[in-house]
């Protein structure tokens, strides 16, 4: 069995544990947040952050959990996981000089590539759904509740966004020969995108507007997904995977 494929379950487990710890800590902090929201807003250094605090306070526990778990937790840890799981998929083999050995396995190039893509994607997406499924249970410790169906729909939206970032990094790995520049480049671009999200006037140019507070609030209120948006992100992932397959087919050891 491909050695790298065996590492993905462990990476997924680590991602799950970290995400669950952040989620549990955030939910258990809810009573303190609710009591001290005014003071927390005063400490926020930017107007856009003050607006976020207002949004969380006005939306109640649903907005708070969505903001803490999906917007903050999944967008930060999920971004790191997406890059970590994908940047070395092909570029790592090239960098280590093991691409020829990998290609010598009795499988087609397409199967080799898709196996790695699927393993990394599952390691990324499954923990998002698994941690999200614990939200109603965790909320019982603070005497609150949320509908599991709405939470899981939010998990779908967040997972599709994370998968799009994963697919982008995976495509770069299929083109490059060193995973480190890919990881640094994607992280720097993502930090820039998050930075402009916090600046009024240009915030709507940020990629993170695709997974904004309003998106999750709409999902919870309508009990449905924004299908054009989700479909667009899935289509982008599919196109990047297709481009990665074409690039990998032309690679030589």
Secondary structure, 3 states (H helix, E strand, C coil): CCHHHHHHHHHHHHHHHHHHHHHHHHHHCHHHHHHCHHHHHHHCCCHHHHHHHHHHHHHHHHHHHHHHHHHHHHHHHHHHHHHHHHCCCCHHHHHHCCHHHHHCCCCCHHHHHHHHHHHHHHHHHHHHHHHHCCHHHHHHHHCCCCCHHHHHHHHHHHHHHHHHHHHHHHHHHHHCCCHHHHHHHHHHHHHHHHHHHCCCCCHHHCHHHHHCHHHHHHHHHHCCCCHHHHHHHHHHHHHHHHHHHHHHHCCCC
